[in-house]
Amino acid sequence: MEFTVNRSDLVRELALSQGVVEKRTTMPILANVLLEARPQGVVLSATDLELGIRCECPADVRQPGALSVPARRLLDYVRLLPDAAIQMKGTENAWLQMVCGRSRTRLAGLPADQFPELPDMPDPLVRLPARLLSGMVSRTIFAISAEESRFTLNGALLFLRAGRIGMVSTDGHRLALCEHGLEGYDGPPQRVLVPKKALAELSKLLHEAGSEAEVELAADDTHVFFRTARRLLVARRLVGTFPDYERVLPTAQPHRTVLRREEFRASLERVSQFSDERSRAVKLRFGPGEMVVYSSLSDTGETEESLPVEYEGSGLEVGFNAQYLTEFLRAVSEEEVTFLLKDASSAGELRPVAQPGGYEYRYIVMPMRI
């Protein structure tokens, strides 16, 4: 294996692999990145056996071949090199020789045949704009459960049906649902549980690809695949049955409030400083033209803030986890949000007043007894 690659190109692709590389493992090969010199360039692959990524990097290849080397060490070293061409050559004893300017370096690696093989991507189900999928991920990923025992909630449900794509996540206390119209898909309904780690890496990949890029989506019995022009992300599907989220979507909500998103977020963050660190509970009191955000701790103090609002309905007081509310408010960019309520013991719902880009976004939050 022998090739010449531009430092900035290599750093960009190596950085994308770092979130996939297994950092604490009894299998040293999983801490490595596989370098494959092919006629069209260099292909970089990384995997933790649950998630894998393959990136193509332009290079002048003089001799095809493959070698795996420690991913973090390679990235940390290459980042410090001057922005110039790097000559790389694999030796028979699985060492990587690197020459850049006046630097001469040798890095110990492992044979390529020890590296786990990534599954091949089947025919795509659909091709969609990267910005559409990126928007869905950012609106749902924060509501995924962090409890490992509830493994079916450790990811988001991605669904396809004729003319429609959507993503939904829940941790049992709140639910985020984002849907969008989709042209070019008229096949049978599809449902795939995508792990949270895969969604986080997908978000990075889509950001790097750019808002004008397109992504191909495919799935088989065990994996889900996302491919942009030069990069492929492969994730093992979560096994299990996702909750019937449609049953918990509120219907009758007579109390309606319109809030300025940034003003509401800032008020929640201030008031929650006087809430319990575990529950983050705050009270919201709704009345004609006004909403009061209140919290108190017996050994610390209390605070309240009044916000002018458009409110429809009778007086109402409801408790919520402030963190759950602020995470939604950070996920949207619209200036105003609608807060829909039934009563103090029923789930509340937040939506952007305007839903630009064709999204239909609903965020459901269970109340708290305070």
C-alpha positions as CSV (number, residue, x, y, z in Angstrom):
1,M,0.0,0.0,0.0
2,E,1.4,3.4,-1.0
3,F,-0.4,6.7,-1.6
4,T,-0.2,10.5,-1.2
5,V,-3.0,12.4,0.4
6,N,-3.7,16.0,1.3
7,R,-3.5,16.6,5.1
8,S,-6.8,18.6,5.3
9,D,-8.7,15.9,3.4
10,L,-7.4,13.1,5.6
11,V,-8.2,15.1,8.8
12,R,-11.8,15.7,7.8
13,E,-12.5,12.0,7.1
14,L,-10.6,10.8,10.2
15,A,-12.5,13.2,12.4
16,L,-15.8,11.7,11.2
17,S,-14.7,8.2,12.2
18,Q,-13.8,9.1,15.8
19,G,-17.4,8.9,17.2
20,V,-17.7,5.3,15.8
21,V,-14.3,4.0,17.0
22,E,-14.6,1.9,20.2
23,K,-12.4,3.5,22.8
24,R,-12.8,1.0,25.6
25,T,-12.6,-2.5,24.2
26,T,-10.9,-5.9,24.7
27,M,-10.5,-6.1,20.9
28,P,-7.7,-3.7,19.9
29,I,-8.7,-3.8,16.3
30,L,-11.9,-1.9,17.1
31,A,-9.8,1.1,18.2
32,N,-8.3,1.2,14.7
33,V,-9.3,2.7,11.4
34,L,-8.9,0.7,8.3
35,L,-7.1,2.4,5.4
36,E,-7.7,0.9,2.0
37,A,-5.8,2.3,-1.0
38,R,-7.9,1.8,-4.1
39,P,-7.5,3.1,-7.7
40,Q,-10.0,5.9,-7.1
41,G,-8.6,7.0,-3.7
42,V,-8.4,5.9,-0.1
43,V,-11.3,4.4,1.8
44,L,-11.4,4.8,5.6
45,S,-13.6,2.4,7.7
46,A,-14.3,2.3,11.4
47,T,-16.7,0.2,13.5
48,D,-17.6,-0.8,17.1
49,L,-19.6,-3.8,15.7
50,E,-22.9,-2.0,16.3
51,L,-22.1,1.1,14.2
52,G,-19.8,1.5,11.2
53,I,-18.7,4.3,8.9
54,R,-16.9,4.2,5.6
55,C,-15.5,7.4,4.0
56,E,-13.7,8.0,0.7
57,C,-10.8,10.4,0.6
58,P,-9.2,11.6,-2.6
59,A,-5.6,10.4,-3.0
60,D,-2.9,9.7,-5.5
61,V,-2.6,5.9,-5.1
62,R,0.6,4.3,-6.4
63,Q,0.1,0.8,-4.9
64,P,-3.2,-0.6,-3.7
65,G,-3.4,-2.3,-0.4
66,A,-4.9,-2.1,3.1
67,L,-3.8,-1.6,6.7
68,S,-5.4,-0.7,10.0
69,V,-3.9,1.7,12.5
70,P,-5.0,3.3,15.8
71,A,-7.6,5.9,14.8
72,R,-7.1,8.4,17.6
73,R,-3.3,8.4,17.5
74,L,-3.3,8.9,13.7
75,L,-5.8,11.8,13.8
76,D,-4.0,13.5,16.7
77,Y,-0.6,13.3,14.9
78,V,-1.9,14.3,11.4
79,R,-3.7,17.3,12.8
80,L,-0.3,18.7,14.0
81,L,1.3,18.3,10.6
82,P,1.6,21.3,8.2
83,D,-1.2,21.6,5.6
84,A,0.7,19.7,2.9
85,A,0.8,16.4,1.1
86,I,1.5,13.3,3.2
87,Q,3.1,10.2,1.7
88,M,1.9,7.0,3.3
89,K,3.2,3.5,2.8
90,G,2.4,0.2,4.5
91,T,5.1,-2.3,5.2
92,E,4.9,-6.1,5.4
93,N,5.0,-6.1,9.3
94,A,1.8,-3.9,9.4
95,W,3.5,-0.6,10.1
96,L,2.5,2.6,8.5
97,Q,5.3,4.9,7.3
98,M,4.4,8.6,6.9
99,V,6.5,11.4,5.3
100,C,5.3,15.0,5.4
101,G,7.9,17.8,4.7
102,R,10.8,17.1,7.1
103,S,8.8,14.7,9.3
104,R,9.4,11.0,9.1
105,T,7.1,8.8,11.2
106,R,6.3,5.1,11.7
107,L,3.0,3.9,13.3
108,A,2.4,0.4,14.4
109,G,-0.8,-1.1,13.0
110,L,-2.6,-4.5,12.5
111,P,-3.2,-6.5,9.4
112,A,-6.3,-5.5,7.4
113,D,-7.7,-9.1,7.5
114,Q,-8.3,-8.8,11.2
115,F,-10.7,-5.8,10.7
116,P,-14.4,-6.6,10.9
117,E,-16.2,-6.4,7.5
118,L,-19.0,-3.9,7.2
119,P,-22.2,-5.2,5.6
120,D,-23.0,-4.2,2.0
121,M,-25.8,-1.6,1.5
122,P,-28.9,-3.0,-0.3
123,D,-30.9,-1.0,-2.8
124,P,-32.0,2.3,-1.4
125,L,-35.6,2.7,-0.2
126,V,-35.6,6.4,-0.9
127,R,-33.4,9.4,-1.6
128,L,-34.1,12.6,0.3
129,P,-32.5,15.9,1.1
130,A,-29.9,15.9,3.8
131,R,-31.4,19.0,5.5
132,L,-34.8,17.2,5.9
133,L,-33.3,14.2,7.7
134,S,-31.0,16.5,9.7
135,G,-33.9,18.6,10.9
136,M,-35.8,15.4,12.0
137,V,-32.8,14.2,14.0
138,S,-32.3,17.5,15.8
139,R,-35.9,17.7,16.8
140,T,-36.2,14.2,18.3
141,I,-32.7,13.0,19.5
142,F,-32.9,14.8,22.8
143,A,-36.1,12.9,23.9
144,I,-34.5,9.4,23.6
145,S,-34.2,7.5,26.8
146,A,-30.9,7.2,28.5
147,E,-31.9,4.2,30.6
148,E,-30.2,1.1,29.2
149,S,-32.7,-1.2,30.6
150,R,-35.4,0.2,28.3
151,F,-33.5,-0.7,25.2
152,T,-36.4,-0.2,22.8
153,L,-36.5,3.5,23.9
154,N,-32.7,3.9,23.4
155,G,-33.3,5.0,19.8
156,A,-35.8,6.8,17.6
157,L,-38.4,5.2,15.4
158,L,-37.9,6.1,11.7
159,F,-41.0,5.4,9.6
160,L,-41.8,5.6,5.9
161,R,-45.2,5.4,4.3
162,A,-46.5,6.6,1.0
163,G,-45.8,10.3,0.6
164,R,-44.6,10.6,4.3
165,I,-41.5,10.2,6.4
166,G,-41.3,10.7,10.2
167,M,-39.2,10.2,13.3
168,V,-40.5,9.8,16.9
169,S,-38.7,9.3,20.2
170,T,-39.7,9.0,23.8
171,D,-38.3,8.3,27.3
172,G,-41.7,7.6,28.9
173,H,-42.0,11.1,30.3
174,R,-42.1,13.0,27.0
175,L,-42.4,12.3,23.3
176,A,-41.1,14.2,20.2
177,L,-42.8,13.5,16.8
178,C,-41.6,15.1,13.6
179,E,-43.1,14.4,10.2
180,H,-42.6,15.7,6.7
181,G,-44.1,15.1,3.2
182,L,-41.9,12.9,1.0
183,E,-41.9,12.6,-2.8
184,G,-40.7,9.5,-4.5
185,Y,-41.8,6.8,-2.0
186,D,-44.9,4.8,-2.6
187,G,-43.8,1.4,-1.3
188,P,-45.0,-0.5,1.7
189,P,-44.8,1.1,5.2
190,Q,-41.3,0.8,6.8
191,R,-40.4,1.1,10.5
192,V,-36.8,1.1,11.7
193,L,-35.5,1.6,15.3
194,V,-32.3,3.6,15.0
195,P,-29.9,3.8,18.0
196,K,-29.1,7.2,19.6
197,K,-25.4,6.9,18.9
198,A,-26.1,6.2,15.2
199,L,-28.3,9.4,15.1
200,A,-25.6,11.5,16.7
201,E,-23.1,10.3,14.1
202,L,-25.6,10.7,11.3
203,S,-26.1,14.3,12.4
204,K,-22.4,15.0,12.0
205,L,-22.3,13.3,8.6
206,L,-25.2,15.3,7.3
207,H,-23.7,18.5,8.6
208,E,-20.5,17.8,6.8
209,A,-22.3,16.8,3.6
210,G,-24.0,20.2,3.5
211,S,-27.7,21.3,3.3
212,E,-27.9,20.9,-0.5
213,A,-26.7,17.2,-0.4
214,E,-28.9,14.2,-0.7
215,V,-28.9,11.0,1.4
216,E,-29.9,7.5,0.4
217,L,-31.8,5.4,3.0
218,A,-31.8,1.6,3.0
219,A,-32.5,-1.2,5.4
220,D,-32.2,-4.9,5.7
221,D,-33.3,-7.3,8.5
222,T,-30.5,-6.3,10.8
223,H,-29.1,-3.0,9.7
224,V,-30.1,0.5,8.5
225,F,-27.9,2.4,6.0
226,F,-27.4,6.1,5.3
227,R,-25.3,7.1,2.3
228,T,-24.2,10.5,1.0
229,A,-22.0,11.0,-2.0
230,R,-18.7,9.8,-0.4
231,R,-19.7,8.4,3.0
232,L,-21.7,5.5,4.3
233,L,-23.1,5.0,7.9
234,V,-24.2,1.5,8.9
235,A,-26.1,0.9,12.2
236,R,-27.4,-2.3,13.7
237,R,-31.2,-1.9,14.2
238,L,-32.6,-2.0,17.7
239,V,-34.7,-5.1,18.2
240,G,-38.1,-4.8,19.9
241,T,-41.4,-3.1,19.7
242,F,-41.6,0.6,19.9
243,P,-44.6,1.9,22.0
244,D,-47.8,2.8,20.2
245,Y,-47.1,6.5,20.3
246,E,-50.3,7.5,18.4
247,R,-52.3,6.4,21.4
248,V,-50.7,9.0,23.7
249,L,-51.1,12.0,21.3
250,P,-53.5,14.5,23.0
251,T,-56.7,15.4,21.2
252,A,-58.9,17.7,23.3
253,Q,-56.9,20.6,24.6
254,P,-59.1,23.6,25.5
255,H,-56.3,25.7,27.0
256,R,-54.1,27.4,24.5
257,T,-51.1,29.8,25.1
258,V,-48.8,31.5,22.6
259,L,-45.4,32.2,23.9
260,R,-42.2,34.0,22.7
261,R,-39.8,31.1,22.5
262,E,-36.6,32.8,23.6
263,E,-38.3,34.8,26.4
264,F,-39.9,31.6,27.7
265,R,-36.6,29.7,27.5
266,A,-34.6,32.3,29.4
267,S,-37.3,32.6,32.1
268,L,-37.3,28.8,32.6
269,E,-33.5,28.7,32.9
270,R,-33.5,31.4,35.6
271,V,-36.4,30.0,37.6
272,S,-35.1,26.4,37.5
273,Q,-32.0,27.5,39.4
274,F,-34.4,27.3,42.5
275,S,-35.7,23.9,41.6
276,D,-34.7,20.5,42.9
277,E,-31.6,19.3,41.0
278,R,-33.1,15.9,40.3
279,S,-36.7,16.7,39.3
280,R,-36.0,20.2,37.9
281,A,-39.7,20.9,38.7
282,V,-41.2,24.3,38.1
283,K,-44.9,25.5,38.3
284,L,-46.6,27.3,35.4
285,R,-49.7,29.4,36.3
286,F,-51.8,30.5,33.4
287,G,-54.3,33.4,33.5
288,P,-55.8,36.0,31.3
289,G,-52.9,37.7,29.4
290,E,-50.2,36.3,31.8
291,M,-48.2,33.2,32.6
292,V,-46.2,33.0,35.9
293,V,-43.2,30.7,36.1
294,Y,-42.5,29.8,39.7
295,S,-40.1,27.6,41.7
296,S,-38.9,27.3,45.3
297,L,-36.6,25.3,47.6
298,S,-37.1,25.3,51.3
299,D,-33.4,25.7,52.1
300,T,-32.4,28.0,49.1
301,G,-35.2,30.4,48.3
302,E,-37.9,31.0,45.7
303,T,-38.4,33.0,42.5
304,E,-41.1,33.7,40.0
305,E,-41.3,35.5,36.7
306,S,-44.4,36.8,34.9
307,L,-44.6,36.7,31.1
308,P,-47.2,38.4,28.9
309,V,-49.0,35.8,26.8
310,E,-51.9,35.2,24.6
311,Y,-54.0,32.7,26.6
312,E,-57.3,31.1,26.0
313,G,-59.1,29.3,28.8
314,S,-59.7,29.4,32.5
315,G,-57.0,29.7,35.2
316,L,-54.7,26.7,35.4
317,E,-51.6,25.7,37.4
318,V,-49.4,22.8,36.1
319,G,-46.0,21.5,37.1
320,F,-43.4,20.4,34.6
321,N,-39.7,19.4,34.4
322,A,-38.0,22.6,33.3
323,Q,-35.2,20.7,31.4
324,Y,-37.8,18.9,29.3
325,L,-39.3,22.2,28.2
326,T,-36.0,24.0,27.6
327,E,-34.6,21.2,25.4
328,F,-37.6,21.6,23.1
329,L,-37.2,25.3,23.0
330,R,-33.5,24.9,22.0
331,A,-34.4,22.4,19.3
332,V,-36.7,24.9,17.4
333,S,-35.8,28.2,15.9
334,E,-39.2,29.7,15.3
335,E,-40.0,32.9,17.3
336,E,-43.2,31.7,18.8
337,V,-44.5,28.4,20.2
338,T,-47.9,27.2,21.2
339,F,-48.5,25.5,24.5
340,L,-51.7,23.3,24.5
341,L,-53.2,22.0,27.8
342,K,-56.2,20.0,28.9
343,D,-55.8,20.1,32.7
344,A,-53.2,19.9,35.5
345,S,-53.0,16.1,35.3
346,S,-52.9,15.6,31.6
347,A,-50.0,15.8,29.2
348,G,-49.1,19.2,27.7
349,E,-48.1,19.8,24.1
350,L,-45.7,22.3,22.5
351,R,-45.6,23.2,18.9
352,P,-44.0,25.9,16.8
353,V,-46.7,28.5,15.8
354,A,-45.3,28.5,12.3
355,Q,-43.8,25.3,10.9
356,P,-41.5,26.4,8.1
357,G,-39.9,23.8,5.8
358,G,-42.9,21.6,5.7
359,Y,-42.3,19.9,9.1
360,E,-45.1,18.9,11.4
361,Y,-43.6,18.9,14.9
362,R,-45.3,17.9,18.1
363,Y,-43.7,17.6,21.6
364,I,-45.7,16.0,24.3
365,V,-44.7,16.4,28.0
366,M,-46.2,14.7,31.0
367,P,-47.0,17.0,34.0
368,M,-45.5,16.7,37.5
369,R,-47.1,16.8,40.9
370,I,-45.4,19.5,43.0
